[in-house]
Amino acid sequence: MLFNLGAGDDGRAFLPCPYLGADVELSDERERHIRNHHPDLLPDHHERIIETVGDPDQIRRSVRVGNAKLFSKWYADLRGSKHVVVVVVSDPGRKTQPWIITSYLARKLKEGEIEWRKS
């Protein structure tokens, strides 16, 4: 596991997320998914995922998953200028831990209504 920040004994890492007021869980399984499906992001840029969750440029509501938010941050120095997007499931009505579904790089942000933007 690349992410040892607040890591639990069961292979989960917890990333601080001030926007949600909670730590966001990243399981070993989800980390493997990101590494296998988005090798341009992991393992080399794991710190960008932590930064994006902790200090995003904007947050959009997902069109595909009703209770998911897309945290994004622009990096001019990343693979010719890209956004890191981290998809986080959060259900405030239930007392479940917010968790990361996936993360990927994007040239443009296309999906979802903007919920919050850094001023």
N, C-alpha and C positions, 0 to 999 in steps of 0.2 A: 504494500500500500504506500503510495507516494504521500498521501495526506496524513500526517500524524498529529495535526493540530486538534487538540481535544479528543484524541482517539480513544475509543472504548476498547475493552478487552475482546470484544466480539468482532473486530474488523471494521468497525464503523468509525468514520471521522465526523467531527462536528465543526462546521464553519460558522463563525459569528456573522449574524445578519441584523444590523441595526434597524433596517426598514421593517422587518417582520417582528422585531423585538424578541428574537429567539435564535438559537443555533439551528443551522440547516444540516441535516444528516446526508452524508455521502457514504453509501455502503461499498464494500469490496466489489460486489456484483455490478453496481452502477459505474464504478471506476473502471472496471474491466470493459464494460460496454463502451464507455467513452474512448478508452485506449484502442479498442478493436475497430470501432466505427469512425473514429475521428482522430487518426494517428497524427494529423497535422497539429493537434492541440496537446495530446498527451503522448509521451511522458514529459516532453520538453517544457511545456508552459503551464504546469500545474499551479504555479503561483498566480497566474492570471485568473484562474477560476476563483481562487480565494479572494483576490482583489475585486472581482466583478460582483461576487455575492456581498462583500463587505462595503463596497463603495461604488455602486453602479452609476452610469451616466443616465440611464433611464430604465423604467420597468413598464412592460406591456402586459396586457391580459392575453393569454393564449386563446387562439381561435379553435385549436384542435382539442385541448383538454380544459374543460370548464373551470377547474380549480387550480390551474397552473399559471404561473407568472414567468415572464421572460426577462431576466435581468441581463442588461447588456452594458458593455464598456468598450469604447473605441481605443485602439492601440495603433498609433501611426507607425510604430517600429515592428509590428508583428506581421510577417509574411506579406509585405507590400501594403500595409494598412488594412486592418480588419477589426470587426467587432467580435468580442468574445460574448457568446450568449449562453447563459446558464438557465435551464428550465427547472423551476422549483414548484413542487406541489405543496399547497398550503390550504388547509381547510379550517378557518377560524372558528367555525361552529362546532367543530369536533376537537378534542384535546389530543390530536396526533402531532407528532414531530414533523415539521416541514422537511421535505427531502428532495434531493436532486434526481431528476429523471435522466437528463443528459446535458451535455454541453458541446458546443460546436463553434466554428468560426464562420463569419458571414461578411460579405462585402457591403450589403445593404440590409436594413431591417425592413421586412415586408409585412410581417404578421402582427395582428393585434392592435388594440386601441391603447394609446399611451395612458398609463395610470399615474405615473410620476416621472418627473424629469428634473435632473440636477439644475439648479439655477446658477 
